[in-house]
């Protein structure tokens, strides 16, 4: 009886492992290149590449209470095939207040769209903003366009930074 149960358990495990392999998707080469360009790792499933941009460098308090980073302080961007063969990219970047202007300028200067800028919390310290990003084009081009903005996230910001465009926050 024990041998029969063990055999069934092994066969079940093999069947599940085989199904998981069948369901797993191999990442297309153009998405592998995106990860190399931006210097990040990512996940590929359901024909979507998702790249997380965690903010482990930020320690946030809300009303003087410490809040763990997983409570909404990690950004991301994702790509998938859109109509006409171009990629569609969207994302939500988590920024400190002093990063907003330089990151927004880098995105706009490279041809990407900033579709929203907002906050999620009151009384947080430091001030945290969420910037929604959108773009269409070839995967390689989109990764080159977003790379300068990603490089600014978590980097020291020069006080003498001047935007090449006026920034209006509504």
C-alpha positions, 0 to 999 in steps of 0.5 A: 500500500505504501509503495502504491501511494509513493508511486502515485505521488511520484507520478503526480509530481512528474505530471505537474512538473511537465505541465509547468514546463509546458506552461512556462514561456521562453522570453523572446530575444528582444525582451532579453535585450531590454533587460540587458539595456536597462541593467535589470532582471524581469519576469515574462509571462502571458506575453508580458515583460515586467521589470520591477524597480524596487526602492530599497533605498527609501525608508518611509514613515507615515505619521512618524510610523515606519512602513515596510518597503513592500507597502507600495514603494516599488515601481515597475514598467512592462512591455507587450506586443501592441497593434501593428507589431509595435511594443506598448510600454507602461509603468509606474515609477516611485520617486522622491520629490526631488527626483520628479523633475529630473526623471520627468524631463528625462522621460519627456526628452526621450519621447516617452509620455508621462500620463500621471503624477500623484501620491498615495499617502498623506504625512509620509516622510520622505515625500513619495510620488508615483509617475505613470509612463507610457510609450510605443515603439520597438522594444530596443528603442523603448528600453533606450528611452527609459534607461536615462530616467531609470538611472536617475532613480535613487541617484544623488540629485544635483541641486543645480538641475535645470529642466529643458522643459517647463513642468506643470503639475496639475 
